[in-house]
Amino acid sequence: MPRAILTDIEGTTSSIAFVAETLFPYARARLPAFVAEHPDETAPILAEVAAIEPGDPVATLTRWIDEDRKATPLKTLQGMIWADGYRERAFTGHVYPDAAAALRRWHDAGIALYVFSSGSVAAQKLLFGHSDAGDLTPLFSGYFDTTTGPKREAASYRAIADAIGLAAEEILFLSDTPQEIAAAREAGFSALLIDRDHGAGDIASFEDIDA
């Protein structure tokens, strides 16, 4: 029985299609207007983008969305735009029913729950706070994003273990990405690869987890 469970979002708790077909297009379509309407809030983000890649930062951000770049300034701005969408009820955050049920069960059993996603912490809270299954944010003890480090590097998981205050072997990590699973295991975590579509992972749903 792990003392804590750290979970990915896209492809793990939530559908990849929801992110690719709902969230990304919503942010892409509204990005230019959002930047124009919120100059003070977005100026530091645009400056950070320009420092990474010179040129028109709005055009760069739009291309990064198309490339699914895991860049922190992009994820921050997307989260700000998605906040409007959730608030206006343009969509709700997709969470698989088996994931929602397991998260509630683990929380009730006293297992601490955490999220590690390439999406910003703000975006993570929005998805779980406005999910198909209701507000799931009370179930979580903390959130981690790319400001902690890349998801495919063991050092990121060591940093998370330190932040949580548990030994790595006491934490179970769940993800649909083999490279992330490998990095977590290198850091000493228990880790399970989920493959919801083809059954080629360690598990096919959260119902398969004995915790």
N, CA, C and O of each residue as an XYZ file, in Angstrom:
844
protein
N       0.848     -1.194      0.000
C       0.000      0.000      0.000
C       0.880      1.240      0.000
O       1.598      1.467      0.973
N       0.853      2.057     -1.060
C       1.655      3.278     -1.079
C       1.118      4.293     -0.081
O      -0.070      4.293      0.242
N       1.993      5.147      0.398
C       1.551      6.225      1.268
C       1.065      7.425      0.463
O       0.299      8.251      0.960
N       1.524      7.511     -0.800
C       1.099      8.592     -1.682
C       1.022      8.068     -3.107
O       1.762      7.160     -3.487
N       0.126      8.645     -3.887
C       0.005      8.333     -5.306
C       0.141      9.632     -6.087
O      -0.548     10.616     -5.816
N       1.038      9.614     -7.057
C       1.291     10.751     -7.943
C       0.784     10.364     -9.328
O       1.195      9.339     -9.871
N      -0.099     11.169     -9.901
C      -0.681     10.794    -11.184
C      -0.487     11.853    -12.258
O      -0.545     13.056    -12.004
N      -0.261     11.369    -13.442
C      -0.301     12.182    -14.653
C      -1.771     12.482    -14.965
O      -2.662     11.899    -14.347
N      -2.029     13.376    -15.907
C      -3.407     13.679    -16.299
C      -3.723     13.121    -17.684
O      -4.508     12.181    -17.813
N      -3.116     13.696    -18.712
C      -3.466     13.374    -20.094
C      -3.164     11.903    -20.414
O      -2.015     11.468    -20.343
N      -4.194     11.157    -20.759
C      -4.040      9.749    -21.067
C      -4.079      8.862    -19.840
O      -4.070      7.636    -19.956
N      -4.121      9.469    -18.667
C      -4.084      8.715    -17.410
C      -5.393      8.893    -16.644
O      -6.192      7.961    -16.550
N      -5.612     10.086    -16.098
C      -6.910     10.354    -15.462
C      -7.913     10.860    -16.480
O      -9.122     10.757    -16.275
N      -7.413     11.404    -17.573
C      -8.273     12.136    -18.510
C      -7.935     11.784    -19.947
O      -6.820     11.360    -20.251
N      -8.908     11.963    -20.826
C      -8.753     11.603    -22.227
C      -7.781     12.522    -22.954
O      -7.820     13.742    -22.791
N      -6.911     11.924    -23.756
C      -6.030     12.711    -24.609
C      -6.862     13.538    -25.580
O      -6.506     14.672    -25.903
N      -7.971     12.968    -26.043
C      -8.826     13.673    -27.003
C      -9.392     14.953    -26.406
O      -9.536     15.946    -27.119
N      -9.718     14.957    -25.112
C     -10.257     16.165    -24.491
C      -9.242     17.300    -24.568
O      -9.593     18.441    -24.870
N      -7.992     16.977    -24.295
C      -6.941     17.991    -24.350
C      -6.694     18.438    -25.785
O      -6.620     19.634    -26.067
N      -6.567     17.464    -26.696
C      -6.205     17.763    -28.077
C      -7.340     18.397    -28.865
O      -7.110     19.263    -29.709
N      -8.573     17.962    -28.586
C      -9.695     18.384    -29.412
C     -10.559     19.477    -28.779
O     -11.357     20.113    -29.468
N     -10.403     19.696    -27.477
C     -11.201     20.732    -26.807
C     -10.320     21.848    -26.251
O     -10.480     23.010    -26.626
N      -9.395     21.501    -25.362
C      -8.608     22.537    -24.684
C      -7.652     23.267    -25.629
O      -7.630     24.498    -25.649
N      -6.864     22.527    -26.413
C      -5.894     23.177    -27.290
C      -6.568     24.087    -28.320
O      -6.142     25.233    -28.469
N      -7.598     23.630    -29.037
C      -8.246     24.524    -30.006
C      -8.881     25.754    -29.351
O      -8.871     26.843    -29.925
N      -9.430     25.574    -28.152
C     -10.042     26.706    -27.461
C      -8.988     27.783    -27.177
O      -9.221     28.968    -27.417
N      -7.831     27.358    -26.666
C      -6.770     28.322    -26.370
C      -6.207     28.942    -27.646
O      -5.934     30.142    -27.684
N      -6.036     28.142    -28.678
C      -5.469     28.640    -29.931
C      -6.358     29.711    -30.540
O      -5.864     30.744    -30.992
N      -7.668     29.473    -30.558
C      -8.596     30.413    -31.178
C      -8.677     31.740    -30.424
O      -8.918     32.786    -31.027
N      -8.476     31.695    -29.110
C      -8.666     32.885    -28.290
C      -7.373     33.578    -27.876
O      -7.412     34.639    -27.254
N      -6.243     32.995    -28.210
C      -4.967     33.524    -27.729
C      -4.714     34.980    -28.148
O      -4.418     35.798    -27.278
N      -4.815     35.346    -29.438
C      -4.527     36.747    -29.810
C      -5.411     37.754    -29.086
O      -4.915     38.767    -28.594
N      -6.711     37.490    -29.015
C      -7.628     38.426    -28.360
C      -7.353     38.492    -26.866
O      -7.416     39.568    -26.271
N      -7.045     37.336    -26.245
C      -6.790     37.319    -24.810
C      -5.569     38.168    -24.480
O      -5.582     38.932    -23.515
N      -4.515     38.034    -25.279
C      -3.307     38.833    -25.063
C      -3.611     40.321    -25.203
O      -3.143     41.131    -24.403
N      -4.394     40.679    -26.215
C      -4.732     42.091    -26.433
C      -5.581     42.655    -25.311
O      -5.460     43.829    -24.961
N      -6.447     41.811    -24.742
C      -7.363     42.264    -23.686
C      -6.737     42.249    -22.295
O      -7.276     42.868    -21.378
N      -5.614     41.558    -22.118
C      -4.966     41.442    -20.811
C      -3.474     41.760    -20.933
O      -2.633     40.911    -20.640
N      -3.146     42.985    -21.365
C      -1.736     43.314    -21.628
C      -0.843     43.238    -20.396
O       0.291     42.770    -20.492
N      -1.326     43.685    -19.248
C      -0.492     43.687    -18.045
C      -0.197     42.263    -17.568
O       0.920     41.956    -17.153
N      -1.216     41.401    -17.634
C      -1.045     40.026    -17.167
C      -0.163     39.205    -18.101
O       0.596     38.348    -17.648
N      -0.263     39.465    -19.399
C       0.421     38.619    -20.373
C       1.799     39.145    -20.790
O       2.579     38.407    -21.392
N       2.110     40.410    -20.479
C       3.395     40.978    -20.901
C       4.596     40.161    -20.420
O       5.501     39.911    -21.217
N       4.648     39.731    -19.147
C       5.800     38.922    -18.711
C       5.897     37.587    -19.448
O       6.995     37.092    -19.701
N       4.757     37.014    -19.787
C       4.761     35.743    -20.515
C       5.306     35.942    -21.921
O       6.123     35.152    -22.394
N       4.853     36.998    -22.587
C       5.324     37.279    -23.940
C       6.825     37.569    -23.945
O       7.534     37.177    -24.871
N       7.304     38.256    -22.906
C       8.730     38.549    -22.811
C       9.536     37.263    -22.642
O      10.619     37.119    -23.210
N       9.004     36.345    -21.867
C       9.684     35.060    -21.663
C       9.732     34.257    -22.963
O      10.736     33.613    -23.269
N       8.651     34.302    -23.712
C       8.609     33.596    -24.997
C       9.629     34.188    -25.955
O      10.359     33.453    -26.620
N       9.682     35.526    -26.029
C      10.615     36.195    -26.931
C      12.058     35.910    -26.559
O      12.931     35.862    -27.426
N      12.311     35.718    -25.259
C      13.675     35.398    -24.819
C      14.077     33.988    -25.245
O      15.250     33.715    -25.500
N      13.095     33.105    -25.316
C      13.369     31.736    -25.753
C      13.528     31.669    -27.261
O      14.419     30.996    -27.778
N      12.639     32.386    -27.966
C      12.625     32.331    -29.430
C      12.252     33.714    -29.963
O      11.082     34.092    -29.917
N      13.220     34.468    -30.463
C      12.942     35.818    -30.966
C      11.892     35.804    -32.072
O      11.761     34.844    -32.831
N      11.150     36.910    -32.131
C      10.096     37.026    -33.132
C       8.789     37.426    -32.490
O       8.764     37.837    -31.330
N       7.715     37.312    -33.222
C       6.393     37.639    -32.715
C       5.981     36.581    -31.701
O       5.768     35.429    -32.081
N       5.860     36.935    -30.410
C       5.559     35.914    -29.402
C       4.189     35.277    -29.568
O       4.014     34.106    -29.232
N       3.214     36.021    -30.079
C       1.883     35.444    -30.286
C       1.942     34.368    -31.366
O       1.346     33.301    -31.219
N       2.659     34.649    -32.445
C       2.822     33.654    -33.508
C       3.597     32.442    -32.998
O       3.289     31.301    -33.344
N       4.605     32.708    -32.171
C       5.383     31.608    -31.602
C       4.518     30.733    -30.712
O       4.576     29.506    -30.796
N       3.716     31.360    -29.859
C       2.835     30.606    -28.959
C       1.821     29.776    -29.741
O       1.534     28.634    -29.382
N       1.284     30.352    -30.807
C       0.329     29.617    -31.640
C       0.992     28.383    -32.255
O       0.400     27.304    -32.285
N       2.205     28.546    -32.735
C       2.932     27.403    -33.313
C       3.260     26.377    -32.244
O       3.208     25.174    -32.498
N       3.598     26.844    -31.050
C       3.895     25.906    -29.952
C       2.671     25.071    -29.596
O       2.799     23.894    -29.261
N       1.482     25.675    -29.667
C       0.265     24.901    -29.418
C       0.145     23.785    -30.454
O      -0.158     22.641    -30.115
N       0.384     24.130    -31.719
C       0.294     23.139    -32.793
C       1.332     22.034    -32.619
O       1.091     20.886    -32.992
N       2.485     22.383    -32.053
C       3.566     21.410    -31.851
C       3.440     20.669    -30.518
O       4.203     19.743    -30.244
N       2.470     21.083    -29.691
C       2.315     20.530    -28.338
C       3.609     20.666    -27.548
O       4.073     19.723    -26.908
N       4.181     21.873    -27.611
C       5.420     22.137    -26.888
C       5.148     22.175    -25.389
O       4.144     22.737    -24.950
N       6.048     21.574    -24.600
C       5.891     21.553    -23.149
C       6.638     22.741    -22.531
O       7.461     22.572    -21.632
N       6.339     23.928    -23.024
C       7.019     25.147    -22.581
C       6.211     25.815    -21.474
O       5.005     26.016    -21.612
N       6.874     26.155    -20.387
C       6.184     26.715    -19.226
C       5.387     27.985    -19.538
O       4.246     28.088    -19.087
N       5.932     28.970    -20.295
C       5.114     30.166    -20.565
C       3.859     29.855    -21.369
O       2.821     30.482    -21.159
N       3.940     28.897    -22.284
C       2.750     28.495    -23.038
C       1.725     27.876    -22.105
O       0.544     28.215    -22.168
N       2.169     26.963    -21.235
C       1.240     26.291    -20.332
C       0.590     27.288    -19.382
O      -0.580     27.140    -19.030
N       1.340     28.301    -18.967
C       0.790     29.329    -18.082
C      -0.313     30.110    -18.786
O      -1.386     30.327    -18.222
N      -0.044     30.533    -20.025
C      -1.031     31.317    -20.769
C      -2.252     30.468    -21.128
O      -3.382     30.949    -21.047
N      -2.038     29.225    -21.520
C      -3.170     28.352    -21.809
C      -4.077     28.228    -20.583
O      -5.302     28.279    -20.699
N      -3.474     28.068    -19.433
C      -4.262     27.949    -18.208
C      -5.117     29.174    -17.954
O      -6.258     29.061    -17.503
N      -4.569     30.343    -18.241
C      -5.327     31.577    -18.055
C      -6.528     31.637    -19.005
O      -7.615     32.067    -18.617
N      -6.320     31.202    -20.248
C      -7.402     31.214    -21.229
C      -8.451     30.161    -20.875
O      -9.651     30.416    -20.978
N      -8.000     28.986    -20.460
C      -8.942     27.916    -20.105
C      -9.799     28.304    -18.906
O     -10.940     27.858    -18.784
N      -9.249     29.135    -18.020
C     -10.035     29.580    -16.864
C     -11.316     30.259    -17.320
O     -12.374     30.073    -16.718
N     -11.217     31.052    -18.394
C     -12.414     31.691    -18.945
C     -13.394     30.648    -19.450
O     -14.600     30.761    -19.228
N     -12.872     29.626    -20.134
C     -13.733     28.589    -20.681
C     -14.480     27.818    -19.613
O     -15.676     27.560    -19.745
N     -13.778     27.453    -18.558
C     -14.442     26.750    -17.452
C     -15.470     27.646    -16.778
O     -16.570     27.203    -16.446
N     -15.104     28.911    -16.577
C     -15.995     29.840    -15.898
C     -17.270     30.070    -16.715
O     -18.361     30.207    -16.162
N     -17.109     30.109    -18.039
C     -18.253     30.330    -18.926
C     -18.983     29.031    -19.263
O     -19.952     29.040    -20.022
N     -18.515     27.908    -18.697
C     -19.112     26.587    -18.918
C     -19.076     26.185    -20.390
O     -19.987     25.525    -20.890
N     -18.007     26.596    -21.074
C     -17.814     26.171    -22.461
C     -17.494     24.684    -22.522
O     -17.716     24.038    -23.546
N     -16.975     24.145    -21.431
C     -16.651     22.730    -21.322
C     -16.432     22.394    -19.857
O     -16.285     23.284    -19.020
N     -16.412     21.090    -19.551
C     -16.024     20.615    -18.220
C     -14.790     19.738    -18.388
O     -14.533     19.225    -19.477
N     -14.030     19.568    -17.319
C     -12.815     18.782    -17.384
C     -13.112     17.297    -17.451
O     -13.804     16.761    -16.586
N     -12.597     16.628    -18.469
C     -12.852     15.196    -18.594
C     -12.014     14.403    -17.599
O     -10.797     14.576    -17.532
N     -12.654     13.546    -16.835
C     -11.988     12.590    -15.944
C     -12.697     11.254    -16.122
O     -13.921     11.179    -16.019
N     -11.930     10.200    -16.389
C     -12.530      8.875    -16.554
C     -13.263      8.474    -15.270
O     -12.761      8.729    -14.175
N     -14.438      7.851    -15.386
C     -15.181      7.431    -14.188
C     -14.370      6.532    -13.263
O     -14.466      6.666    -12.043
N     -13.573      5.617    -13.818
C     -12.776      4.736    -12.957
C     -11.717      5.518    -12.193
O     -11.376      5.176    -11.061
N     -11.194      6.584    -12.828
C     -10.192      7.414    -12.157
C     -10.823      8.202    -11.020
O     -10.272      8.263     -9.922
N     -11.975      8.804    -11.280
C     -12.653      9.578    -10.237
C     -13.002      8.694     -9.048
O     -12.814      9.094     -7.899
N     -13.509      7.499     -9.316
C     -13.892      6.585     -8.236
C     -12.676      6.148     -7.429
O     -12.730      6.087     -6.201
N     -11.579      5.844     -8.120
C     -10.375      5.397     -7.417
C      -9.765      6.529     -6.591
O      -9.320      6.310     -5.465
N      -9.746      7.723     -7.146
C      -9.194      8.859     -6.403
C      -9.971      9.081     -5.112
O      -9.378      9.328     -4.061
N     -11.279      8.995     -5.186
C     -12.102      9.153     -3.977
C     -11.821      8.015     -2.981
O     -11.724      8.248     -1.777
N     -11.694      6.805     -3.489
C     -11.452      5.649     -2.621
C     -10.092      5.759     -1.927
O      -9.971      5.501     -0.729
N      -9.086      6.140     -2.687
C      -7.740      6.262     -2.103
C      -7.694      7.374     -1.076
O      -7.082      7.231     -0.017
N      -8.349      8.493     -1.397
C      -8.378      9.605     -0.449
C      -9.040      9.176      0.852
O      -8.546      9.482      1.937
N     -10.146      8.475      0.744
C     -10.859      8.015      1.940
C     -10.026      7.007      2.741
O     -10.196      6.878      3.953
N      -9.123      6.296      2.054
C      -8.264      5.320      2.722
C      -7.034      5.970      3.357
O      -6.224      5.289      3.985
N      -6.897      7.277      3.195
C      -5.784      7.984      3.815
C      -4.531      8.076      2.972
O      -3.471      8.448      3.477
N      -4.635      7.739      1.681
C      -3.487      7.864      0.777
C      -3.441      9.295      0.249
O      -4.439      9.799     -0.265
N      -2.301      9.944      0.371
C      -2.150     11.309     -0.124
C      -2.049     11.293     -1.645
O      -1.332     10.471     -2.215
N      -2.759     12.187     -2.289
C      -2.824     12.220     -3.749
C      -2.188     13.494     -4.291
O      -2.406     14.589     -3.773
N      -1.389     13.322     -5.357
C      -0.697     14.439     -5.986
C      -0.795     14.307     -7.505
O      -1.034     13.220     -8.032
N      -0.608     15.428     -8.197
C      -0.639     15.457     -9.658
C       0.706     15.954    -10.171
O       1.291     16.880     -9.609
N       1.197     15.324    -11.255
C       2.377     15.823    -11.963
C       2.035     15.830    -13.446
O       1.923     14.775    -14.070
N       1.868     17.031    -14.009
C       1.452     17.170    -15.395
C       2.246     18.270    -16.068
O       2.744     19.181    -15.406
N       2.365     18.185    -17.390
C       3.032     19.253    -18.130
C       2.161     20.505    -18.173
O       2.674     21.601    -18.400
N       0.876     20.364    -17.961
C       0.012     21.533    -17.829
C       0.302     22.264    -16.536
O       0.710     21.644    -15.554
N       0.102     23.557    -16.515
C       0.412     24.344    -15.325
C      -0.421     23.894    -14.134
O      -1.478     23.286    -14.298
N       0.062     24.198    -12.941
C      -0.691     23.872    -11.725
C      -2.078     24.516    -11.781
O      -3.069     23.897    -11.393
N      -2.143     25.747    -12.259
C      -3.442     26.420    -12.362
C      -4.377     25.648    -13.280
O      -5.558     25.491    -12.969
N      -3.862     25.161    -14.414
C      -4.686     24.403    -15.353
C      -5.126     23.075    -14.752
O      -6.250     22.629    -14.981
N      -4.241     22.444    -13.985
C      -4.593     21.189    -13.315
C      -5.769     21.399    -12.360
O      -6.722     20.619    -12.345
N      -5.684     22.457    -11.572
C      -6.744     22.737    -10.604
C      -8.065     23.060    -11.306
O      -9.134     22.696    -10.818
N      -7.988     23.742    -12.452
C      -9.198     24.052    -13.199
C      -9.864     22.777    -13.704
O     -11.079     22.618    -13.583
N      -9.065     21.862    -14.274
C      -9.623     20.627    -14.821
C     -10.314     19.815    -13.731
O     -11.459     19.391    -13.895
N      -9.611     19.599    -12.612
C     -10.203     18.790    -11.543
C     -11.284     19.548    -10.774
O     -12.195     18.939    -10.212
N     -11.181     20.863    -10.751
C     -12.194     21.648    -10.048
C     -13.501     21.772    -10.801
O     -14.551     22.007    -10.202
N     -13.439     21.613    -12.132
C     -14.636     21.709    -12.973
C     -14.800     20.422    -13.776
O     -15.121     20.470    -14.964
N     -14.585     19.289    -13.148
C     -14.585     18.013    -13.857
C     -15.991     17.480    -14.086
O     -16.965     17.944    -13.491
N     -16.063     16.483    -14.973
C     -17.336     15.801    -15.222
C     -17.889     15.189    -13.935
O     -19.100     15.027    -13.784
N     -16.988     14.851    -13.013
C     -17.374     14.185    -11.764
C     -17.526     15.172    -10.610
O     -17.624     14.760     -9.454
N     -17.548     16.456    -10.910
C     -17.664     17.468     -9.864
C     -16.299     17.992     -9.449
O     -15.299     17.753    -10.126
N     -16.267     18.698     -8.346
C     -15.026     19.289     -7.841
C     -14.198     18.225     -7.127
O     -14.548     17.778     -6.034
N     -13.101     17.828     -7.756
C     -12.230     16.796     -7.182
C     -11.017     17.388     -6.464
O     -10.209     16.645     -5.908
N     -10.881     18.711     -6.470
C      -9.677     19.311     -5.880
C      -9.502     19.013     -4.391
O      -8.361     18.952     -3.933
N     -10.581     18.822     -3.603
C     -10.356     18.499     -2.191
C      -9.654     17.162     -1.975
O      -9.174     16.888     -0.875
N      -9.588     16.332     -3.008
C      -8.944     15.031     -2.864
C      -7.423     15.124     -2.906
O      -6.731     14.225     -2.429
N      -6.903     16.208     -3.474
C      -5.465     16.300     -3.723
C      -4.728     17.102     -2.656
O      -5.226     18.100     -2.134
N      -3.529     16.627     -2.354
C      -2.673     17.307     -1.374
C      -1.678     18.259     -2.024
O      -1.081     19.091     -1.341
N      -1.493     18.143     -3.348
C      -0.552     19.030     -4.010
C      -0.460     18.767     -5.500
O      -0.925     17.742     -5.997
N       0.152     19.718     -6.207
C       0.245     19.672     -7.661
C       1.661     20.054     -8.082
O       2.301     20.896     -7.452
N       2.143     19.423     -9.158
C       3.464     19.720     -9.696
C       3.369     19.851    -11.211
O       2.622     19.123    -11.865
N       4.145     20.798    -11.764
C       4.174     20.984    -13.211
C       5.623     21.088    -13.684
O       6.542     20.684    -12.972
N       5.823     21.630    -14.885
C       7.173     21.665    -15.454
C       8.117     22.616    -14.719
O       9.321     22.592    -14.976
N       7.610     23.443    -13.822
C       8.520     24.267    -13.025
C       9.326     23.405    -12.057
O      10.374     23.826    -11.568
N       8.831     22.190    -11.779
C       9.592     21.245    -10.949
C      10.695     20.593    -11.751
O      11.744     20.243    -11.209
N      10.458     20.428    -13.056
C      11.438     19.796    -13.931
C      10.756     18.979    -15.001
O       9.548     18.755    -14.921
N      11.497     18.522    -16.008
C      10.926     17.710    -17.082
C      10.378     16.386    -16.562
O      10.932     15.792    -15.637
N       9.298     15.941    -17.159
C       8.651     14.727    -16.668
C       9.416     13.455    -17.032
O       9.123     12.380    -16.508
N      10.385     13.575    -17.922
C      11.134     12.390    -18.351
C      12.530     12.337    -17.726
O      13.410     11.624    -18.208
N      12.718     13.100    -16.648
C      14.018     13.100    -15.959
C      13.839     12.681    -14.506
O      12.954     13.180    -13.811
N      14.682     11.764    -14.055
C      14.566     11.217    -12.700
C      14.684     12.296    -11.631
O      14.071     12.189    -10.569
N      15.473     13.343    -11.909
C      15.672     14.407    -10.917
C      14.356     15.078    -10.543
O      14.193     15.528     -9.409
N      13.423     15.150    -11.473
C      12.125     15.772    -11.191
C      11.363     14.973    -10.142
O      10.713     15.547     -9.268
N      11.444     13.666    -10.228
C      10.728     12.809     -9.284
C      11.405     12.823     -7.907
O      10.736     12.742     -6.877
N      12.715     12.924     -7.905
C      13.411     13.060     -6.621
C      12.992     14.366     -5.941
O      12.798     14.408     -4.726
N      12.855     15.433     -6.741
C      12.429     16.720     -6.186
C      11.007     16.630     -5.636
O      10.702     17.221     -4.600
N      10.149     15.903     -6.320
C       8.772     15.740     -5.846
C       8.743     14.950     -4.547
O       8.013     15.306     -3.622
N       9.531     13.879     -4.469
C       9.590     13.092     -3.231
C      10.042     13.968     -2.067
O       9.499     13.880     -0.966
N      11.040     14.813     -2.317
C      11.519     15.723     -1.274
C      10.412     16.693     -0.862
O      10.231     16.966      0.325
N       9.675     17.212     -1.843
C       8.609     18.173     -1.543
C       7.472     17.511     -0.775
O       6.886     18.116      0.123
N       7.162     16.267     -1.131
C       6.102     15.547     -0.432
C       6.541     15.155      0.971
O       5.731     15.115      1.898
N       7.829     14.867      1.119
C       8.357     14.475      2.418
C       8.269     12.983      2.675
O       8.197     12.552      3.825
N       8.275     12.188      1.605
C       8.249     10.737      1.726
C       9.425     10.133      0.982
O       9.985     10.749      0.075
N       9.793      8.927      1.374
C      10.800      8.194      0.621
C      10.221      7.827     -0.738
O       9.022      7.573     -0.856
N      11.065      7.799     -1.763
C      10.581      7.535     -3.117
C       9.814      6.228     -3.208
O       8.809      6.140     -3.913
N      10.288      5.207     -2.494
C       9.647      3.892     -2.589
C       8.248      3.866     -1.957
O       7.513      2.892     -2.123
N       7.883      4.917     -1.243
C       6.551      4.996     -0.644
C       5.530      5.644     -1.577
O       4.355      5.764     -1.230
N       5.982      6.062     -2.764
C       5.127      6.794     -3.697
C       4.900      5.961     -4.958
O       5.844      5.409     -5.524
N       3.650      5.876     -5.389
C       3.282      5.202     -6.632
C       2.983      6.259     -7.687
O       2.191      7.173     -7.453
N       3.619      6.131     -8.847
C       3.393      7.067     -9.951
C       2.618      6.372    -11.058
O       2.898      5.221    -11.396
N       1.634      7.083    -11.627
C       0.792      6.556    -12.702
C       0.922      7.441    -13.932
O       0.788      8.661    -13.839
N       1.182      6.831    -15.086
C       1.322      7.593    -16.326
C       1.092      6.690    -17.523
O       1.205      5.468    -17.425
N       0.766      7.306    -18.660
C       0.617      6.562    -19.904
C       1.856      6.657    -20.784
O       1.849      6.179    -21.919
N       2.921      7.272    -20.272
C       4.124      7.511    -21.069
C       5.292      6.681    -20.548
O       5.732      6.902    -19.420
N       5.808      5.735    -21.330
C       6.882      4.856    -20.862
C       8.121      5.594    -20.365
O       8.750      5.165    -19.397
N       8.478      6.701    -21.019
C       9.676      7.438    -20.610
C       9.505      8.068    -19.229
O      10.467      8.178    -18.468
N       8.284      8.478    -18.910
C       8.017      9.023    -17.577
C       8.065      7.919    -16.527
O       8.596      8.117    -15.434
N       7.514      6.764    -16.859
C       7.559      5.625    -15.948
C       9.008      5.241    -15.666
O       9.374      4.966    -14.524
N       9.827      5.225    -16.711
C      11.233      4.864    -16.546
C      11.962      5.862    -15.645
O      12.769      5.473    -14.801
N      11.668      7.152    -15.830
C      12.316      8.180    -15.010
C      11.900      8.057    -13.553
O      12.734      8.192    -12.657
N      10.604      7.798    -13.304
C      10.120      7.647    -11.932
C      10.756      6.432    -11.264
O      11.149      6.496    -10.099
N      10.859      5.327    -11.999
C      11.467      4.126    -11.433
C      12.955      4.339    -11.153
O      13.485      3.827    -10.167
N      13.623      5.091    -12.022
C      15.039      5.409    -11.790
C      15.199      6.202    -10.493
O      16.205      6.065     -9.797
N      14.204      7.030    -10.174
C      14.241      7.818     -8.942
C      13.842      7.008     -7.714
O      13.924      7.507     -6.592
N      13.412      5.766     -7.912
C      13.056      4.913     -6.790
C      11.577      4.753     -6.541
O      11.178      4.066     -5.601
N      10.746      5.383     -7.374
C       9.295      5.275     -7.225
C       8.811      3.894     -7.677
O       9.444      3.251     -8.515
N       7.690      3.447     -7.119
C       6.897      2.427     -7.779
C       6.166      3.144     -8.905
O       5.804      4.312     -8.758
N       5.945      2.467    -10.021
C       5.300      3.143    -11.149
C       4.552      2.130    -11.997
O       5.019      1.009    -12.198
N       3.382      2.535    -12.496
C       2.559      1.681    -13.338
C       2.227      2.417    -14.626
O       1.757      3.555    -14.604
N       2.475      1.760    -15.737
C       2.140      2.306    -17.049
C       0.703      1.932    -17.384
O       0.347      0.754    -17.386
N      -0.114      2.931    -17.664
C      -1.505      2.677    -18.037
C      -1.657      2.798    -19.548
O      -1.186      3.761    -20.154
N      -2.312      1.822    -20.145
C      -2.633      1.858    -21.572
C      -4.110      1.534    -21.696
O      -4.506      0.368    -21.715
N      -4.916      2.577    -21.780
C      -6.368      2.406    -21.790
C      -6.886      1.843    -23.112
O      -7.940      1.207    -23.139
N      -6.166      2.066    -24.194
C      -6.685      1.710    -25.510
C      -6.286      0.317    -25.980
O      -7.073     -0.372    -26.630
N      -5.059     -0.101    -25.652
C      -4.548     -1.333    -26.235
C      -4.186     -2.404    -25.209
O      -3.851     -3.530    -25.577
N      -4.252     -2.054    -23.918
C      -3.939     -3.038    -22.892
C      -2.500     -3.487    -22.883
O      -2.197     -4.583    -22.412
N      -1.592     -2.648    -23.401
C      -0.186     -3.025    -23.492
C       0.635     -2.532    -22.303
O       1.850     -2.726    -22.270
N      -0.009     -1.902    -21.339
C       0.708     -1.391    -20.175
C       0.604     -2.334    -19.001
O       0.196     -3.486    -19.144
N       0.980     -1.830    -17.827
C       0.837     -2.610    -16.596
C      -0.624     -2.718    -16.181
O      -1.044     -3.710    -15.585
N      -1.397     -1.672    -16.509
C      -2.814     -1.630    -16.172
C      -3.581     -1.032    -17.343
O      -3.002     -0.344    -18.183
N      -4.882     -1.294    -17.400
C      -5.740     -0.746    -18.447
C      -6.701      0.298    -17.884
O      -7.286      1.073    -18.642
N      -6.868      0.325    -16.558
C      -7.704      1.334    -15.907
C      -7.301      1.403    -14.442
O      -6.527      0.573    -13.967
N      -7.821      2.382    -13.736
C      -7.507      2.514    -12.318
C      -8.111      1.374    -11.501
O      -7.694      1.121    -10.370
N      -9.081      0.701    -12.074
C      -9.693     -0.444    -11.371
C      -8.698     -1.586    -11.187
O      -8.896     -2.448    -10.330
N      -7.623     -1.601    -11.991
C      -6.628     -2.670    -11.921
C      -5.593     -2.446    -10.824
O      -4.746     -3.308    -10.588
N      -5.652     -1.303    -10.156
C      -4.633     -0.957     -9.159
C      -5.063     -1.455     -7.794
O      -6.138     -1.104     -7.308
N      -4.229     -2.269     -7.176
C      -4.520     -2.839     -5.855
C      -3.985     -1.909     -4.793
O      -2.943     -2.170     -4.192
N      -4.698     -0.827     -4.564
C      -4.275      0.153     -3.559
C      -5.516      0.779     -2.943
O      -5.405      1.637     -2.067
